[in-house]
């Protein structure tokens, strides 16, 4: 699945999409296209893929800040898993675990408690204990085939990198964060097309109105 194949499908079907849903899919596809065009600019690719993900799930969030946003996309992913009759998300998890998911889970630089230690809000022992416990939860989820929990852990780690980059906490094309940027971009490059596919499989579900509607003057 890539932008070309998904865009061709969208063109065939969009006349039958509800207006707000059509806008959601159109926006997500536009940013997926930008990500694929970014080629080996991993920072740009990651940012564009996160925006595509945002476009796919976005709804107006009143209050809650970062916690509210994370709760929103966790609920969205849970709903997608329930609708995923073809198992796109489960297949992605089990195919990507030996590659980007495993290395992402083992990478301390996308674990929030590591940065709390750096800021002096946690002891070294404290953050390491949290890291070990979180990784054990992820491994047990994998062993039990709990796709929802694995995706929840993975998205939590990706969200940490998202915050670092979008809030100016990283240098473009920096040599010190290439592993996590590449891993997150590769994983999002698989996840976003799967999400858009599931959305297009269910255009008439009761999806929330797209955030920031187009204003017609």
Beta strands, then each sheet from edge to edge (+ up, - down):
end
